[in-house]
């Protein structure tokens, strides 16, 4: 191992202590490089065991048997494993992706666990919520980014609002048969809407009091269509002109939506602001 490069693991594919260098490198701010090297190290260990198993299955007894021969064979297997690891399209790329997702989930869980604990059950609940939020942000980031470029509405604002409206994916509007409507923003099927419709029971605030009512909501073929329809509603309707003027402020944007009557919940702006700020924090953690 090169002592000047803590992320170099090409020397000993079978040495588990080499992973300590990867942890050291990650602590020095080399997270991506450490992740790639960790994946390569794990692939090397796997390849070595695979080569060893193949050799034992085909090896015959002979004059070269003995501890010295076994050591030489083992070292040779290690070097073969190193050479076969880290190739484009190989196992290490799949391992790297999986480790990356795990790191994202751990980051979200850590953020949730950093909150003051009131008991074991509540701590577990916050950790689960953090993972669910991180998964929701990751799931919709690509579609939201496309619509953000088209509309000028920040992707974090849209994902945060979608997270708030759906309980981060737990309470999505569904058709009577259970299939998703892909409506992430609770947009009702009123006015001149000619598309598909999902009819559900929901909560509306009437004179400040929550009431259960039956309402019809727009349904889409994909989540991308939901983001695009939301951006069209906010960007093109005179009702939300002042909302678009507040794009630079999370609180201003949320307050503008409430003032324009987007929702009847009197605490909508505060709840939406928290959801958007949660999204921004998760996006920074996911890097």
N, C-alpha and C positions, 0 to 999 in steps of 0.2 A: 504494500500500500504506500502510495506517495504521501509522505508526512506533511507536505505543503498543501495538499488538497484533501480536506476531510471528507469530500464527497466521492473520492475515488475508491471503488470496491472491486476493481478488476483483478486484484492480486489473489484473493482467496474466496472463491465462490462458495466454499463449504464452511466458512468461518462465521458463525452467527454473531460474534462480537463485532464484526464489521458494521453491523447495523447501528452500533453506538455512534459511529462517525456520522451516520445519516441523521440521527437525532441532534447531534452537535451542529451539523450544517443547517438543519431546520431552525435551530435556535438562533443562528447567526443571520437569519433573514433569507436563507437560500431554500425556501420551502419548495418551489417548483423543481429545482435541481435535485433536492433531497428526495422528493417524491419519485422522480424518474429513476434515480439510482436505487431506491428501495425496491421498486418494481423489478428492476433488472436483477437485483440480488435475490429476490424471491424466485424469479424465473430460473436463475442459475442453480439454486438449491434444488428446485424441482427437476431440472434437466439432469443434474448429477445423479439423483435417485433413480431417474428413468434409465439413464445409461448403465448404472450399476445393476439394475434389475435385468436389463437386456443381456449384459455380459454374464451374469450368473446363470441365466437361463440357457446360454449357448456354450459356456466354457467347459472344456474337458480337462481331465487330470493329465499331468505330464511332468517333465523334468523341471519345469520352471516354477513349480509350486513352492511356496514358502513365504515367510513374513516379508522378506525383501521384495519379492515379486509382487506381493499384495500391495505394499506401499507404493511401488512404482505405478501399478495399475490404477490405484486410487488417485494419485497425483495427476495421472494422464486424464482420468475421467473428469477431474476438477477443471482442467484446462479446456477440455472439449466443451464442458458445460458453459464456461465463460465465453468461448467463441460463438456458441449457439444462442447466447442470450442477447437481448437488446436489439434484435434485428427488426426492421420495419415490418409491421403486420404480425409480429410475434406475440407470444403470451404476455410479455412485459407491458405492452400497450394496454391490454385488457386489465391487467392488474393495476396499472397506473390510474386508469379511469375509475376503477372501483375504489381505490384508496382515496382518490380525490373526492368522490362523493361522500365517503365516510368522514373525511376531514371537514367537509361542509356541514354534515349533520352534527358532527361533534362540536363545531363552532357555534351552531345554533343552540345545541343543547347546553353548551357552556354558558352562553348568554342568558338562557332561561334560568339555569341553576345559580347564576350570580345574584339573582334577586333574593331578598330576605326570605328564609324558609320558615314556614309556620307549622311544618309537620311533614312526615314522609310522603303521605298521599299527595299533598299539595305540590311538593317538589317534583314528584314524578309527573303530575299533571302539567306543570310548567314545561318540563323537558319534552313531553309529548307534543305540547302546543308549539314549542319552538321548532321541533322537527317537521310538524305539519306545515307551519308557516314557511320554513325553508324550502320544503318540497313544492309548495304552491308557487312561490316566487320563481323557482327554477323551471317549473313546468310551463309558465306563461311568459317568461322573459323574452323569448324569441319573437313571439307574435306581438307582444306589446312594443318591442323595440321597432318593429317594422311600422306599426301604426303611429308611433311617436315621431318617426321621421316624416311621415305623411301629414300629420296633423299639428305638430308642435307641442302636443300635450306630453309631458314627461312620462316615460314608461313607469317609473316608480309611483306616480300619482294614480295611473290607471290600475296597476297591479294592486296597490294598497286599497283602492276603492273596491275592486273586485274581491279582494280578500275579506274586506269588511262586509260586503253584501252577501257573501256566500259562507261566512264563517270559515274562511280559508279552505273552502272546498267541501266542508262537511254538510252544508245546507243548500246545495245548488238546486235551482228550480228544475223540476223533472216533470215529464209527461205522466199521464195516469198509469201507463204501463211500466213506469220506472226508468225509461230511457232519458238521457240528459237533454235539456233544451238548449244547452250551451249559452244560456243567458247569465252572464257574470255580473250584470249591473242592475238587475231588478227593473229593467225598462218595461213598462206596461204596453200592451197592444191596444193603444188608443188612436184616435184620429184616423189618418189614412193608411194605417199599417195593413198591408196585403199579404204578409208572409204567414208562416206557421205560428201557432199559438199554443201556449201551455196554460192551463187553468188550475190554480192552486188556492189554498186558504193561507192568508198571510195576516200580519199584524199592521194595522194602520192606527195613527194617533188622531183621534177626533176630539177636538176641544181639550187637547192635552192628555186624554185618556186612551190607553191602548185598547183596541177592539179587533176581534177576529173577523175578517171579511174575505169573501171570495173574489178573486181578481184574475184577469187574463194578462199574460205576459208574452212578450215576443220570444220566438224560438228560432234558432239558427242551425245551420249545418255544421258549424265548427266554432271553436273559441275565437279563432282569428276574426270570423265574421262578427262576433259579439264586440270585440275591441273596436273594430272598424265602425260599427253602427253607433257605439257610444261616442267615439270621437266625432262622428258626423253630427250627432245630436248636440254635443257641447259646442262644437266649433261653428256650426251653421245656424243655430237657432238664436234669434235676437234675445230670447229669454236669458241666455247665458253669456251675453256679451261681457258683462262685468267679471264673470268667472275667468274668461280668457285673459282679461287684463291683470289677473292676479297669479299668473303662471309662475312667477318668480318666488312665491311665498306659499309654503304648505298650508299655514293657518289661513292665509287670505283666500286661497283656492277653496279650501273646505268651507269657510264661512260664506263665500260667494255661492257655492252650491246650495247651502241651506237657505240662504236669503232668497235665492231664485226659486225655491220650492221643490228642489230635487227629491227630498224626503220629508216625511211628516214628523219624524223623531226630533224633539226639541234639543236633544244632545248630539245630533248627527255630526255637526262640525267638529266637536271635540273627539268623538269616536273615530271619525275619518282621519283627522290629523294624526292620532296615535297609530292607526293602521298604515298610513303613508310613511311615517317615521320608522316604523318597524321594518317596512320594505326597504327603505334606504339603508338601514343598519345591516340587514341580511345581504343586500347587494354588495356592500363594502366587504363583508366577511367572505363572500363567495369570490370576490376579487375579479 
